[in-house]
Amino acid sequence: MYNRLVSDKSARDALRADLGLCTLIGALFLKQFAEYRINILLIANMLHGEVIERRLQMFILAP
């Protein structure tokens, strides 16, 4: 079916190259997105820990 849709060899090669490039860009985007997600989770955990620590300090140091 693929060969019927694109009968010219150069057009098929161009389409394959475009599909390969799109796949590569998609894979790089997903990898970068996963790294950003991990960084966001690490920062959120750190900030959450600081908030809990400050509340405990206020509770312990309160008169």
C-alpha positions in Angstrom: 0.0 0.0 0.0 2.9 2.4 0.8 4.4 1.8 -2.6 1.0 2.5 -4.3 0.6 5.8 -2.5 4.0 7.0 -3.5 5.0 5.6 -6.9 8.1 7.8 -7.7 11.3 6.4 -6.1 12.7 9.8 -5.2 9.4 10.8 -3.6 9.4 7.6 -1.6 13.0 8.2 -0.5 12.1 11.8 0.5 9.1 10.6 2.5 11.2 8.0 4.3 13.8 10.6 5.2 11.0 12.9 6.5 9.5 10.1 8.6 12.9 9.2 9.9 13.6 12.8 10.9 10.2 13.1 12.6 10.9 9.9 14.5 14.3 11.2 15.6 12.9 14.6 16.7 10.1 12.9 18.6 12.5 10.6 20.4 14.7 13.5 21.4 11.7 15.5 22.6 10.5 12.6 24.7 14.0 12.2 26.2 14.3 15.9 27.0 10.8 16.0 28.5 11.6 13.0 30.7 14.7 14.8 32.0 12.7 18.0 32.7 10.0 15.9 34.5 12.7 14.3 36.7 14.2 17.8 37.5 10.7 19.2 38.4 10.0 16.3 40.7 13.4 16.7 42.4 12.8 20.4 43.0 9.3 19.8 44.2 10.5 17.2 46.7 13.2 19.6 47.9 10.8 22.5 48.4 8.2 20.2 50.1 11.0 19.0 52.5 11.9 22.6 53.3 8.3 23.6 54.0 7.9 20.7 56.4 11.3 21.5 58.0 10.3 25.1 58.6 6.9 24.1 60.1 8.6 21.7 62.4 11.1 24.4 63.5 8.3 26.9 64.1 6.4 24.2 66.1 9.5 23.2 68.2 10.8 26.8 68.7 7.3 28.2 69.5 7.0 29.5 73.0 
